[in-house]
C-alpha cells in the first residue's frame, strides 16, 4: 500500500497547530464545544506534546503528568519543545514510498519478576 502523499502524521500536525496557537483544532469536531472547556483541552494537548520530547529527562514523569492534569493553572512555565519525530518526510517516486524520521531516544525498559512467598 502506498502512502497518501498529502497525508500528514498526527504528531507533525499537532505540533504545527500548537505552534500557531490553534491546537484546539485537534479536538474531534463531532464533540459539542459546550461539553468541554477549550482551555482544558488545550492543556491536555500541551501535556501530551511534553510527553513526546526526545530526551526522557525532558518528559514529565507519570506523577508529574497527574499533577499537571489536576492543576488549575496554565503550563506557561513548562512549554513543550519541538518533538524529534516531527521531521520532514521524504517520498521516493515510483513503486515504493519511504519515509525517514530521525530520533535520538535513550529510552530504556526494565522488567521485574514478582514471586509469592
C-alpha positions as CSV (number, residue, x, y, z in Angstrom):
1,X,0.0,0.0,0.0
2,X,1.4,3.4,-1.0
3,X,1.0,6.2,1.5
4,X,-1.1,9.2,0.5
5,X,1.4,11.9,-0.5
6,X,-0.8,14.6,1.0
7,X,-1.1,12.7,4.4
8,X,0.4,14.2,7.5
9,X,1.4,12.4,10.6
10,X,-0.7,13.3,13.7
11,X,2.3,14.4,15.8
12,X,3.5,16.7,13.0
13,X,0.0,18.2,12.5
14,X,-0.4,18.6,16.3
15,X,3.0,20.4,16.5
16,X,2.1,22.8,13.7
17,X,-1.3,23.6,15.2
18,X,0.4,24.1,18.6
19,X,3.0,26.5,17.1
20,X,0.2,28.5,15.5
21,X,-1.8,28.6,18.8
22,X,-4.6,26.6,17.1
23,X,-4.1,23.2,18.8
24,X,-7.8,23.2,19.8
25,X,-8.4,22.2,16.2
26,X,-7.2,18.7,17.2
27,X,-10.3,18.1,19.2
28,X,-12.8,15.9,17.4
29,X,-15.3,18.1,15.6
30,X,-18.2,15.8,16.5
31,X,-17.8,16.8,20.1
32,X,-20.2,19.5,21.3
33,X,-18.0,22.5,22.3
34,X,-20.4,23.2,25.1
35,X,-19.5,19.9,26.7
36,X,-15.8,20.7,27.3
37,X,-13.7,23.6,28.2
38,X,-11.4,24.7,25.3
39,X,-8.6,25.8,27.7
40,X,-8.7,22.4,29.4
41,X,-8.5,20.6,26.0
42,X,-5.5,22.8,25.0
43,X,-3.8,22.0,28.3
44,X,-4.2,18.2,27.7
45,X,-2.7,18.6,24.2
46,X,0.2,20.6,25.6
47,X,0.9,17.9,28.2
48,X,0.7,15.2,25.5
49,X,3.3,17.1,23.5
50,X,5.5,17.4,26.5
51,X,5.4,13.5,26.7
52,X,6.9,13.3,23.2
53,X,10.2,15.1,23.9
54,X,13.4,13.4,22.6
55,X,15.2,13.1,25.9
56,X,13.5,11.2,28.8
57,X,14.8,13.9,31.1
58,X,12.7,16.5,29.3
59,X,9.5,14.4,29.5
60,X,7.3,14.6,32.6
61,X,7.1,11.5,34.8
62,X,3.6,10.0,35.2
63,X,3.3,11.5,38.6
64,X,4.1,14.9,37.1
65,X,1.5,14.3,34.4
66,X,-1.1,13.7,37.1
67,X,-0.2,16.8,38.9
68,X,-0.3,18.8,35.7
69,X,-3.8,17.4,34.9
70,X,-5.0,18.3,38.3
71,X,-3.5,21.8,38.5
72,X,-5.8,24.6,37.6
73,X,-3.1,26.9,36.4
74,X,-1.6,27.2,32.9
75,X,1.5,25.5,31.7
76,X,3.4,28.7,30.9
77,X,6.5,27.6,32.9
78,X,6.7,24.2,31.2
79,X,6.3,24.6,27.4
80,X,7.0,21.6,25.1
81,X,9.8,21.9,22.6
82,X,9.6,20.5,19.0
83,X,9.3,16.7,19.2
84,X,12.2,14.9,17.4
85,X,9.7,12.8,15.5
86,X,8.4,15.8,13.6
87,X,10.9,15.6,10.8
88,X,10.4,16.2,7.1
89,X,9.1,13.1,5.3
90,X,10.9,12.2,2.1
91,X,8.8,10.5,-0.6
92,X,10.5,8.4,-3.2
93,X,8.6,8.5,-6.5
94,X,7.8,5.2,-8.2
95,X,6.5,1.9,-7.0
96,X,7.9,2.3,-3.4
97,X,7.3,5.0,-0.9
98,X,9.7,5.5,2.0
99,X,9.8,8.0,4.8
100,X,12.6,8.9,7.1
101,X,12.4,10.3,10.6
102,X,15.3,10.8,13.0
103,X,15.1,10.2,16.7
104,X,17.6,10.2,19.4
105,X,15.9,8.4,22.3
106,X,17.7,6.9,25.2
107,X,14.6,5.1,26.4
108,X,15.2,2.0,28.4
109,X,13.0,-0.8,29.8
110,X,13.2,-2.8,32.9
111,X,11.4,-6.0,33.9
112,X,10.6,-7.1,37.4
113,X,9.7,-10.6,38.4
114,X,7.4,-10.9,41.4
115,X,7.1,-14.2,43.1
116,X,4.9,-15.3,46.0
117,X,6.4,-16.5,49.3
